[in-house]
Amino acid sequence: MSDEYAAVKRGKLILKGDKPKAKKRKHKKEKRTEDSKVDEDLIRHNGWWKVEKIEDITGSISIEFGNNAYISALDNGLFTIGAPHGDGEGPAPEEIFTAFPAGDSKFALKSGYGKYLGVSKNGVVTGRSDAVGPMEQWEPVWQDGKTAILSSLNKFMSVNPEDDSVVVNMTTAGDNEYCTIRSNKTKEVNKSVLPAEEQGDLNEVEINYVKKFQKFQDKKLRVNDNGVSELKRAKVEGNLHETLLDRRSKMKADRYCK
């Protein structure tokens, strides 16, 4: 048997007149199931997710009225509604507040100016208090998939359509009072089911995987410098590990990457 003949790859016998069937291409990724659908709302708000329970109103919080428009703090201690953001944008710094528990069912908010949000007797929301008293406590109300925020005056927060100021003037919640409380902190999960490398925020996760897989030829840690926005989207879409691998491969210092 000649070397040339031996090198021929044997395959299925094709009879005269038969047309060879096209090979089916294997998809690199299987179709996603219903459980792994992309959270479009999360992507549209750049990782700021809807809060639906009082325990999650802690840390960085934004309050959205309408579509991608958030309550914004002014330097005079008053509040307004900011200009709507484009898809994929989160709130601006002046639209981010720090939330603290205030009892079992209420919370307090501090603005970026270091003052707590309260309400005046005439129903105007202000941020001029250095401490939390009864007027600086707020209660979230969830019903039928909608959210409203109740003030100490038993009236709901809303935006005055005439001057865009933030007020409380209605004892019942309607379309003007419906809002969305958003957070960007990592949702609480059962850490016992997570690998050690995946415990922490996305910056820490990437560093953990780089330390695990990277060759330290010169003892220098190489981390992709494109930021975590790409990782946030990948986490939402369910392909975080593939994205981490791709980012490591671009650094060309990984024994598991080509």
MOBELHU-V183374 format. One record per helix or strand of 3 or more residues. SS is the DSSP state (hx for helix, st for strand). FROM is the first residue (numbers start at 0). TO is the last residue. If there is no record, write none. Layout:
<<SS & FROM & TO> <SS & FROM & TO>>
//
This chain:
<<hx & 2 & 6> <hx & 33 & 35> <hx & 39 & 43> <hx & 53 & 55> <st & 58 & 63> <st & 69 & 72> <st & 77 & 80> <hx & 92 & 94> <st & 96 & 100> <st & 106 & 109> <st & 115 & 118> <st & 123 & 128> <hx & 133 & 135> <st & 137 & 142> <st & 145 & 149> <st & 155 & 158> <st & 164 & 169> <st & 178 & 182> <hx & 190 & 192> <hx & 195 & 197> <hx & 201 & 212> <hx & 228 & 236> <hx & 239 & 249>>
//
